[in-house]
Amino acid sequence: LRQRQMGRSDSAPGACVVAGAHADIAAFQARMESAGVACRLLHTSHAFHSAMMEPALAPFRAEVERVPRQPPRLPVVSTASGDWLGAEEACSADYWANHLRHPVRFATALERVLDEPARVLLEVGPRGVLCALARQQPQLRKLGIHAQASLGDAPQAEARLLREAAGALWS
């Protein structure tokens, strides 16, 4: 499909996510399945990181502009570029607004993090989706790097899961 209609994000080695109008996605899925390529429809509220987010950019940018920003104290890898996030970019409302529109380069960003192998990966969020994607990265296993989710899907178990994550990181 035409690049203007669909956005593509790399999520793991051998995997990607495409976004676009329902009809375009259905046609793309049919083509992939007829070619024997495994695929599945993601259930999301919007076609994030695609041209379909264009109407949200200006209002989102305005909201980001209202929030005080400062350079990160710890190194951050941008999933927009797949490289280290510079101080100027980190403080730019344009950067964060454009992040809504451009593809997520998770696998590329993870490769950059793995350039420095003395690391452990901690996913801070309500699920372990990114840890699952990270564990598909062959370099992660080769280097013996651990990926740990901090929380799961069950809000009632958050305190226990956070303690378990801290224990796993310590060990």
Order of alpha helices (4+ residues) and beta strands (2+ residues): beta-beta-alpha-alpha-alpha-alpha-alpha-beta-alpha-alpha-beta-alpha
